[in-house]
Amino acid sequence: MKLRGALLSILVFLSSQYAFSQKVFFGTNRNPATLEKQENLQLGTWEFQLSSINKMLAQEIRKPKFDRENNKWDDGKQLPSPLFMGENSFFSELNLALENTQKKSFFIFVHGFDNTFETAVETAGIISKNIDSDLIPVVFSWPSHGKAGFYSQDETMVEASRMSFELFLKAMFTQTKATKIHLISHSMGNRLVLEVLERFARVNAYVEKPITFGQWIMIAPDVNMDTFSEVEFFITPMTDQITIYAAYNDSALLTSSSIHGQPRLGDIHIKKPELREGVVLIDVSDVNHSVIGHTYHIDSQHVQKDIQDVLNGKYPEERVLLKIEENGETYWELKKHRGAPRRVHYPPRERN
């Protein structure tokens, strides 16, 4: 235990010595201090430090906490508090940042269950650094309780955040000069994106400038599989491509499937979804080694590299993926070593 503690201390020290700054733009309908939902949408930026040695260890050295007793942010020594901005200032700064990038694009990350405001912004920054792209990171943070025991309460909150997220996406589409707006959503956050995109899709035919997006990356989606199958026809024309990352060893989604009595889109241990053209399913089970198996977008370098390839517009055939043809459908497996033998045999998918 002493040796482990000493090694951890050394890694934390090295992380602090080789940390670098990351700015994330954010929109939120939660009070970052109390975690409660609020009616007004808040916009701003948060600049914090990430370690080039170990980005997750950097959590221990760089994140300010909100001092609820004194009603103020405790900045510590290494970074400022979140900077809240008015709408005009926010979009002016975002557009200026876009001008200084090669791709002139950004991604919007929508977090899942059990996330505080700080964790949500931090994760967007970590994704940005892990994929090594000049895409500007943006996060929408809805009022999750930030605790594992509040799953049903978070379900209520994500549903109640639809209008705020819809307004946020519309503003990002109409008030920025982005060439592409990509979407990255994790777990329960996929429900929010799915519902809002469906609403956009139903009115796109009647507006002069339809709302469209680049890549939509669905990571471990805690979404009813049948619900997605019912609406994917409407939303695929709105995106360049939809990529679903799923696994059979995601304990969080196994639990969610049991709770809801219906398979989740990101849980493929029983069956896989029916896919339409423009939707790609990636089985990441072979490279999913986190404790719960639900955060492989942070824990697996293989997944991070594939996300990078997706955002760079590479087709599955151009990436390190194993093509699987099963029951007339095509899926892809992300493996440690391409061509390695498959670990499981999936039963035939149930059909109505």
N, C-alpha and C positions, 0 to 999 in steps of 0.2 A: 504493500500500500504506500509506503514511504517513497519507493522508487517510482511508482506510478504518479504520485503527487509531484515529485521532483521533475519528471519528464513533462508533465502537464504545465508546470510553472515555466519550464524552459521554452515550450512551444508558445505559450501565451506571451512571453517576453519577446521571442523572435517575431511573433505576429505583430506586436506593437511597433517593432523596429521597421517592419517592411509593410506597414499599412498604407493604403492609398485612399483618396477621397472619392466618393460617389454621390452624385446629386440625383434625386428622384423627384419627379413632379407627382402631385397627388390630388385626388378629389375624394371627398368623404362626406357621408351623411351621418357620421357619428361624432360625438364629442370625444376628441382624443384623450381628454383628461378623465372623464367618467365612464367612457365606453358606451354611453347611452345614445340612442337614436335621436337625431335632431332634424327639424324640418328643412333648415337651410343647408344648401350644399356649400362646403368649405373647400377652397382651392389653395394650393401652396407648393412649396418645395422643401425638401429636407436633405441636407448634405451630411453624410456621416462617413466613417472609415471602415474599410474592409481590408482584410489581410491577404497579401499575395501568397502567404505560406499556407494558411488554413482559414478560409473565409468564415467557417462556422465558429472557430475559436475566437474570432474577432468580436463575436457577440459579447464576450466577457469584458472587453476593454473599451468599447466605444459607444454604447447605447445609453442615452440619457433616460432617466425615469421621471415620471410625473409625481411630484410631491403633493399628494392630495391634502395633507394636513395644512401645508402652507400655501396651497393653491398656486403652485408655480412649477415650471420645469427645472429640474436639476441638471445643469449642463455638464457637470463634471469638468474635465480639463481638455477634452479633445475635439469637441464639435459643438456647433450651435444648436439651439432648439429648432423645431419645425418653423418655417417662415410662412405664415398665413398671408394670402394676397387677395386683392380684389380681382374681379374677373378680367378687367382690361390689362392689369399688370401681369396677371398669370399668363394670358395668351400672348402678350407681347414678348415675355421672356421665353416662352416655349417656342414661338416662331423664330426668335433670334437664335435659340439653340439649334433649331432645325437647319437654319442657314449655314451653320458651321459644321454640318455633317455631310458626308458623301451621299448617303442614301436618302437624306431628308425625310426620314420616316421614324415612327416610334411604335412601341408596343404598349398595350394597356394590360396590366396584370390584375386579375380579380381573384382574391384569396378565397380559401374555403373556411370550414368550421374550425373553431378553436384558434382564432388569431386576434391578437391585440393590434391596435393601430401601428405601434412600433414594429411589430413582427411583420406585418403586411408590407410596410414600406421597405423594411430591410430585405425581405425576400425578393422584391422587385429588383433591388440593387444587386443582390447576389446573382439572380438570373442574368442580369445584364453583363456582369463581369464573367460569369461562367461561359456564356455563349460567345464572348469575345467579339462583340459587334458594335458598330457605332449607332445602332438604334437607340433612341432616347427612351429610358424607362419611365413609365407612368403607371400609377397604381390607383385603382378605385377600392376604397376600404369601406365596407358596410359594417354595421354594428354587431359583430360577433362578440359573444361574452368573453372569449379568450380563455375558456376553461373547458376541459374535456367532459365535465359532467353536465354541460348545458346544450346538448345536441338538439333536443326538441325546441328549446328557446331560440337557438340559432336558425333553425328551420323557419320559425316565425319571422325572425328579423330579416333573413335573406328575401323572403317573400314580400315583406313590407318595404324593401329597398328598391323595388322595380322602377317606380317613377323617378326616383333620384338618379338611378343609373341610366335610365333612358334619357333624361335631360343632359346628363354628363356626356354621354356618347354623341348626342346631337350637337352639343357645343363643340366637342372635339372635332367633329366632322366638318362643321360649318365655319369655325373660327380659327382653324389652323391651316397652314400651307403645306401640310404633309403630303408626300407622294403616295405613301401607303400608311394605313393604320392597321397594325396586327393586334390580334387578341390572344392572350394566354390566360387560361382560367384553370383553377385547381379545385378538385373535390366539389364541395357544395357550391362554390362560386360559379360552376358551370350552369347551375339552374338559373341563376340570375342572367347570365349572358344568353342562354337559350331562349328564355321567355322574352327578353327585349328584342333579340334578333327576329324572332317570329313576328312580333308586332311590327317591326320595321318592314319585314318582307311583305306583309299584307297590305301596306300602304305604298310601297315603292312604285307600283304600277300606276299610281295616280299622282305622283309628284314629278316636278320638272327635273330635279336632280336626285335620283335614288341614292340612298345611303348604302355604301358598299365598304368592304374591308379586304385586307390582304389575306394573310394566313390566320386561321383560327385553330389554336393548339389547345386541345382539351386534355388535361392531365388528370388521371385517376378520377374521371367524372362520377360524382355521386348523384347521378341522374337516373330516373327510371328508364330502362332500356326501351320499353315499348313507347314511352313518351317521345323519346328521340326519334324513333323510327317513324312515328306519325308526322313529325314536323320537318324532318331533314329535307324532304322534297322542296319545301318552301325556302329554306335558308341557304342551301348550297349555291344558288345563283348569286347570293350576296357576297360570297367569299371566293378568293382564288382557290382555296382548298381547305378542307377540314381534316385535321389529323387527331386521331384519338389514341392516347397512350393508355394501355390497359394491362392488367396482370391477373394471374390466377392466385397469386400469393400476397394479395393486398388485404391484410387483416381488417383494416378499417372498413373497407367496402364489403367484405364478407359479413361483418356485423351489420352494416347498413342494409344489405340485401335481406338478412334475417329479420331485422326490425320491420322493414316495409313489406316483407312477403313477396317481393318482386326483385329480379336481378337488376343490379346497377350497371350502367353502361361501361364502367371501368373495371368490372368484376367479371372475368371470363372463365371462371372455374367450372361453370355449368354449360353455358352456351355463349355464342357470340352474336352481335347484332347483325341484322340485315343491312347492307350498305348500298347506297346509291352512288352513281358516278360523282366524283368530286370529294368523296369521303374515304380516308385511308385509316386503317386500323393497324397499330403497331403493338405487338405483344412484347412487353419488356420484362417478363417473368425471369428470364435467365440472367438479367443484370440487376435485378431488384433484390438487394441484400440489406436494406435498412430493417430496423427492429420490427416496425409495424408494417413496413412495405408500402407506405402511402406517400412518401416524400422522395421518390426516386428522381424527380426533376432537380433536386438539390444534392442528393447523395450519390448519384451514379454519373460518372463522367461519360459513359456510353450514351445515356439519355441526353445529357447536356450537349454532346456533340451532334446528336441527331436533331435536336431542336434547332441548333445553329444551322444545320443543313436545310431544314425546312424553311427557316426564315430567309435563307439565301436562295430560295426558290428551286432547290434540287428535288427532282422526282425520286420516288422510292428506288427505282432501278439504278439511280446514280449514287445511292448511299450504301453503307455497310449493313445491309438487311438481307434476311433469308426469305425468299418468296414461298408462300404456302398456298396451294390451291386445294380447297376443301368444300365439298358439297356445292360446286359451281361458283364459289366465291373466292376472291383473292385476298389474303391477309399477308402481313409481314411480321417477321420475328427479328428482334434486336438481340444479338447474341455476343458473348464475349469473344468467341472465335467463329467467324463465318463458316457455315457448313458443318458445324458441330451437330451431333445427333440430337434430336428433339428429346426433351425431358419428360413430356407427358403426351398422351394421346387424347385429343378432345373428342368427346362423343358427338354424334351427329346433332346438328342444331335442330331444336324443336321448331316445327312449322305449323301455322294455324290451318 
